[in-house]
Amino acid sequence: MNGKNIALYSLLAIVVLLPYVGLGYVIHWYKGKVKQIERASVLVVDKESMTVSVVDYKGFVKANYPMACGLNYGNKQKRGDMRTPEGLFHVDDILDASSWKHDFKDGKGEIEGAYGPWFIRLDVPGHQGIGIHGTHLPESIGTRASEGCIRLKNEDIIALKNIVYVGMPVIITPSYEDAVAMLQSGNASQASNQQRINLKNKEK
């Protein structure tokens, strides 16, 4: 077999095999994308039902956990207002919180295990330190008890940690009481503004 024949057969082999190699790559790429889609989920924090749910891209609830959230009703406005923020956010980080302590300013000092084993930090514009975490007070679950974070039972935060991922969308929805509180807050603000306007008019 001369050099020309070798080159010809090599070329034929490439022409014949190339589509199969390309097809294999496409199949591999497609399977990877399907896995990403199947993993695509959103966290829904519902302050009405006091639950945290994992909802997949088809709308099925994959997991559901009871929670505790901010002591005060309404959307978070400022640091220390004891409110849980509402809106669309995403998971910013997943942190080992097993050694973290927190002082709740109740005279008991720093409490070990205040955040449970994991802290799922949320990216909340304008606010730092908001997340979903465990608790040393499982009896608080189902109540308005936190400084603004979302609390889960420690066994539930462990289960949730195995589902969530950085970048995962998080939707926090208000309860009826939260909506009323924000309306009242808005009316109070409008009334305050009107009072200032009236005062300025009197000064003229």
Helices and strands as residue ranges (DSSP letters): H 3-39, E 41-46, E 51-56, E 61-66, E 69-70, E 87-96, E 101-103, E 110-112, E 118-123, E 131-133, G 138-140, E 144-146, E 150-151, H 154-161, E 169-173, H 176-203
